[in-house]
Amino acid sequence: MQILDRRLNPSGRSLPNRQRFLRRAKSLVQEAVRDASAKRDIRSADEGGEVSIPLHGIREPSFHHGSGGMRDHVLPGNKEYREGDEIQRPQGGGGGGGSEGSPEGGGEDAFRFVLTREEFLSLFLDDLELPDLAKRRLVEGADPAWHRAGYSVAGTPSNLSLARTMRNSLSRRIALKRPKPEAVAALEAEIAELEGQPGSEERIAALKAELAVQLKRSQRIPWIDPIDVRYRRFEPVPRPVARAVMFCLMDVSGSMTEDMKDLAKRFYTLLYIFLQRRYKHVDIVFIRHTHEAAEVDEQTFFHSRETGGTLVSTALEEMRKVVADRYPPTDWNIYAAQASDGDNAAGDSQRTARLLIDEVLPACQYYAYIEVGRDGEHGMPGFPRGPTDLWRTYEQLVSAGAPMAMKKVRNRRDIFPVFRELFAKRGLLEEAKA
Amino acid sequence: MNAPVSTPGLLYEGADWDFSTLMRIHDACEEVAVRDLGLDFYPNRIEIISAEQMLDAYASTGLPLFYRHWSFGKQFAQHEALYRKGLRGLAYEIVINSDPCLSYVMEENTATLQALVIAHAAFGHNHFFKNNRIFREWTDAKGILDYLEFAKGYIAECEDKYGEIAVERVLDSAHALMNYGVHRHHRRTIDLRSEEQRVRERRAHDERMYNVLWSTLPERASQAIGADEVEKRRAMLQLPQENVLYFLEKSAPRLAPWQREVIRIVRNVAQYFHPQRQTKMMNEGCATYVHHRILNTLHAEGRLSDGALLEALHSHTSVIMQPDFDDPRYSGINPYALGFAMMEDIERICREPTEEDREWFPDFAGSGDPMPTLRYGWSEFRDESFILQFLSPHLMRKMKFFHLKDDAAQPVLRVDAMHDERGYRRLRRALAKQYDPAWMDPDIQVVDVDLSGDRRLILEHRVQDGRLLEEQEARQVLRHLANLWSYDVLLREVDPATGASLREHAVSPPR
């Protein structure tokens, strides 16, 4: 009898099965993830959680009897029945005839299980990407690719090149005339044969001398010498990396209500999660503006409060400055996302448009504008509310062919779909449109 | 309550345990199992696992190492979700029919639960595995672990060579037919240990063999083939064949050797589990009876405290709970309940028989020690025959069994038999039938291949009592079958009495 403690065995033995299962059910799970994410908070989108997928898509079929025909049931716990009694057929399978178990366990039509944060995000962000990530540059500090590059005399044992080492050893042994083992054996055999035969003493002495020389030589000349040893050599080859920077521009002026700011922040949170997970070499620059703009850190951007007037051009000006200082457009893929309620000080629109056209857009690969508004905002009766100043301004730019996208977000529910639309893989998007 | 006083005879006190406690418990159980019950078992190996590992084991049908497939991941996710929500507990143990016999016990169990589990699995199930005829004839306890190791490695290798998707397609299809991957009637000796060598020999043999399916002789008109020829062809292909997977492995024309091997692995696993399906009730009854006897004996000898026995009895009674048919908790006859009740009933008949028992069971009524009778029963029967042989009128009355006839053509159900003088035998036969896989599973066989035509595979479902197949799923399974066969497949549902075809399903392989 043996007792073994298996508790310390590596856990996650079923992980490969789980991965196979997720791959198998990918389209179903992805749909479920989208549904789930539309309903929930962005912060918890970052946490994974339970999803439910329809069972029929992952069913394992088997032959079994359908309904109809004659069946026998033997049941325990008889109370009042006598032989020959007739009983009404129970409806819906419950009660008397319920000894039939469905093989899938209770005939559930949905299958619920829990996804980890990693699984949730990778499924959620699976078909999103930054558009037009084209400019690639060699960057210091990026992981190099290792390529085979000849042989070296130093290295780790695992890189030992046996063939090359033995080749060197062989040529050295030939060059230095190390006797072959067969030659030594032949000499020894000859000596043994002559031994004891009269008149062969001289010959034996000569052979013995020869043998001694040979033996000494093979002792002096090693089979493998350290100078024979060769290792496979690898050389680091720098890989070009696409470096990208994302500018997050957010309006925090007084006209933005807390709700609107909340929506904008949620949008950026999602953007932030997306970039962090998918792109190693993405810098993120946070700029917020009222009537003046400032570059801030992540913490301030998401968590601090401020209010004031609205000058959108200040943010663009700030972005232009940062680009000029740190992100030369020749080396960097530049992206920007701007969130605002669409209000702008009268007279600033012209300046904003000009800045955008002349300075910002030429440097950018992609520019996204998200206009946040209150839920169910239709304007007051008698004051039909048309498009906002900024929306009108940008609309003109877009119709003139500027590389930018515009979306309105009125509600938390909109954030995920809008985000998906903005960053869906181009091919997919065009397919969807077609 | 008084503070527990250390008593010299006790195996352990309190709920905590360590390895030496388990060792003492095991040795004490072994002593009782050998001395009082006369059990004969494989050497034991007890492995302690965590809850997560238990979930792992669940997902791969309880086997310690198993090949990879998405369906196991699905089961794991399902069990895990239920477990995490607290909707379902985990089993206390899992036991593997191998030599040495592996029992997995959970680390969360208290000392008493461990004692219960060891007595139940390491002695009860272990004895059953080693002695039951079906297990002896159909499974190879010595070879199973090595074979699983080989299967896991082989399938992983195939995944590397041919891609996960390709392997998955074969496994999916083979799994759908798993219940038809078993030889039910004629027995073969099973030796899983040499499987690996035989893989190679089989391939070499196949290559030398002339495969009738590849015959490319000019086609003859179908009607020209006489009945003689049909018989010859069927004999050549070993038809009719109830083991569909076996037939595919041997005769499917377009499978690659590795695909045949994968089918063979699924088939061997199905065969390994087949006895468990046929003896579920007896096996659990045997194990439950054994742990009950062992723990009570240990208590009587002062080696188990009163508290421990009460704790064990608490678990014991919840395991053997049998809700009545009209109880919302009812989900079929609990194999633990019926199994244990039958074993106890046999004990009663041996020790204190009534007149009725003497009449029904003259062979062993009043024989005194129940163990010889029980051991005989455990070794020579399966659920169906065990019920036919040993279910007593006394127990039928106690369980208040009754037999309902449900004819879809009639508007009402009819009580056909109940626990009275007129009903005992009919009731017992009806109950036994419920435990007969040959009756519960649709009877489907490969009957012919249209060799002169389009190589269509023809199967037959011999319809019993008018129970036709569930159509949608049957078509899905047939699609899997066509996938392996690579040509059209036709399933005829036939009335065995008249030979009339009741319904046909034809499926073409995916292009």
Chai-1 contact restraints between the chains, C-beta under 6 A:
chainA,res_idxA,chainB,res_idxB,connection_type,confidence,min_distance_angstrom,max_distance_angstrom,comment,restraint_id
A,M1,B,H26,contact,1.0,0.0,6.0,A-B,restraint_1
A,M1,B,N44,contact,1.0,0.0,6.0,A-B,restraint_2
A,Q2,B,R45,contact,1.0,0.0,6.0,A-B,restraint_3
A,I3,B,F19,contact,1.0,0.0,6.0,A-B,restraint_4
A,I3,B,L22,contact,1.0,0.0,6.0,A-B,restraint_5
A,I3,B,I46,contact,1.0,0.0,6.0,A-B,restraint_6
A,L4,B,E47,contact,1.0,0.0,6.0,A-B,restraint_7
A,D5,B,I48,contact,1.0,0.0,6.0,A-B,restraint_8
A,R6,B,E47,contact,1.0,0.0,6.0,A-B,restraint_9
A,R6,B,I49,contact,1.0,0.0,6.0,A-B,restraint_10
A,R7,B,S50,contact,1.0,0.0,6.0,A-B,restraint_11
A,R7,B,E107,contact,1.0,0.0,6.0,A-B,restraint_12
A,S11,B,E52,contact,1.0,0.0,6.0,A-B,restraint_13
A,R13,B,D56,contact,1.0,0.0,6.0,A-B,restraint_14
A,S14,B,D56,contact,1.0,0.0,6.0,A-B,restraint_15
A,S14,B,A59,contact,1.0,0.0,6.0,A-B,restraint_16
A,S14,B,F76,contact,1.0,0.0,6.0,A-B,restraint_17
A,P16,B,R68,contact,1.0,0.0,6.0,A-B,restraint_18
A,N17,B,R68,contact,1.0,0.0,6.0,A-B,restraint_19
A,N17,B,F72,contact,1.0,0.0,6.0,A-B,restraint_20
A,N17,B,G73,contact,1.0,0.0,6.0,A-B,restraint_21
A,R18,B,G73,contact,1.0,0.0,6.0,A-B,restraint_22
A,R20,B,W70,contact,1.0,0.0,6.0,A-B,restraint_23
A,R20,B,G73,contact,1.0,0.0,6.0,A-B,restraint_24
A,F21,B,W70,contact,1.0,0.0,6.0,A-B,restraint_25
A,F21,B,G73,contact,1.0,0.0,6.0,A-B,restraint_26
A,F21,B,K74,contact,1.0,0.0,6.0,A-B,restraint_27
A,R24,B,W70,contact,1.0,0.0,6.0,A-B,restraint_28
A,E60,B,S71,contact,1.0,0.0,6.0,A-B,restraint_29
A,P61,B,A176,contact,1.0,0.0,6.0,A-B,restraint_30
A,P61,B,E473,contact,1.0,0.0,6.0,A-B,restraint_31
A,P61,B,Q476,contact,1.0,0.0,6.0,A-B,restraint_32
A,P61,B,V477,contact,1.0,0.0,6.0,A-B,restraint_33
A,F63,B,P442,contact,1.0,0.0,6.0,A-B,restraint_34
A,F63,B,L469,contact,1.0,0.0,6.0,A-B,restraint_35
A,F63,B,A474,contact,1.0,0.0,6.0,A-B,restraint_36
A,F63,B,V477,contact,1.0,0.0,6.0,A-B,restraint_37
A,H64,B,E470,contact,1.0,0.0,6.0,A-B,restraint_38
A,H65,B,P442,contact,1.0,0.0,6.0,A-B,restraint_39
A,H65,B,R467,contact,1.0,0.0,6.0,A-B,restraint_40
A,G66,B,L468,contact,1.0,0.0,6.0,A-B,restraint_41
A,G66,B,L469,contact,1.0,0.0,6.0,A-B,restraint_42
A,G66,B,E470,contact,1.0,0.0,6.0,A-B,restraint_43
A,G68,B,A408,contact,1.0,0.0,6.0,A-B,restraint_44
A,G69,B,A408,contact,1.0,0.0,6.0,A-B,restraint_45
A,G69,B,D465,contact,1.0,0.0,6.0,A-B,restraint_46
A,G69,B,G466,contact,1.0,0.0,6.0,A-B,restraint_47
A,G69,B,R467,contact,1.0,0.0,6.0,A-B,restraint_48
A,M70,B,D407,contact,1.0,0.0,6.0,A-B,restraint_49
A,M70,B,D465,contact,1.0,0.0,6.0,A-B,restraint_50
A,M70,B,G466,contact,1.0,0.0,6.0,A-B,restraint_51
A,R71,B,D406,contact,1.0,0.0,6.0,A-B,restraint_52
A,D72,B,A430,contact,1.0,0.0,6.0,A-B,restraint_53
A,H73,B,L404,contact,1.0,0.0,6.0,A-B,restraint_54
A,V74,B,F401,contact,1.0,0.0,6.0,A-B,restraint_55
A,V74,B,H403,contact,1.0,0.0,6.0,A-B,restraint_56
A,V74,B,A430,contact,1.0,0.0,6.0,A-B,restraint_57
A,V74,B,L431,contact,1.0,0.0,6.0,A-B,restraint_58
A,V74,B,Q434,contact,1.0,0.0,6.0,A-B,restraint_59
A,L75,B,F325,contact,1.0,0.0,6.0,A-B,restraint_60
A,P76,B,Q322,contact,1.0,0.0,6.0,A-B,restraint_61
A,P76,B,M399,contact,1.0,0.0,6.0,A-B,restraint_62
A,P76,B,F401,contact,1.0,0.0,6.0,A-B,restraint_63
A,G77,B,D324,contact,1.0,0.0,6.0,A-B,restraint_64
A,G77,B,F325,contact,1.0,0.0,6.0,A-B,restraint_65
A,G77,B,K400,contact,1.0,0.0,6.0,A-B,restraint_66
A,N78,B,K400,contact,1.0,0.0,6.0,A-B,restraint_67
A,N78,B,F402,contact,1.0,0.0,6.0,A-B,restraint_68
A,N78,B,M418,contact,1.0,0.0,6.0,A-B,restraint_69
A,Y81,B,F402,contact,1.0,0.0,6.0,A-B,restraint_70
A,Y81,B,V415,contact,1.0,0.0,6.0,A-B,restraint_71
A,E83,B,V415,contact,1.0,0.0,6.0,A-B,restraint_72
A,E83,B,M418,contact,1.0,0.0,6.0,A-B,restraint_73
A,D85,B,V415,contact,1.0,0.0,6.0,A-B,restraint_74
A,E86,B,V412,contact,1.0,0.0,6.0,A-B,restraint_75
A,E86,B,R414,contact,1.0,0.0,6.0,A-B,restraint_76
A,I87,B,L413,contact,1.0,0.0,6.0,A-B,restraint_77
A,R89,B,L413,contact,1.0,0.0,6.0,A-B,restraint_78
A,G97,B,D406,contact,1.0,0.0,6.0,A-B,restraint_79
A,S99,B,G332,contact,1.0,0.0,6.0,A-B,restraint_80
A,G101,B,G332,contact,1.0,0.0,6.0,A-B,restraint_81
A,R112,B,A81,contact,1.0,0.0,6.0,A-B,restraint_82
A,F113,B,A77,contact,1.0,0.0,6.0,A-B,restraint_83
A,F113,B,A81,contact,1.0,0.0,6.0,A-B,restraint_84
A,V114,B,A81,contact,1.0,0.0,6.0,A-B,restraint_85
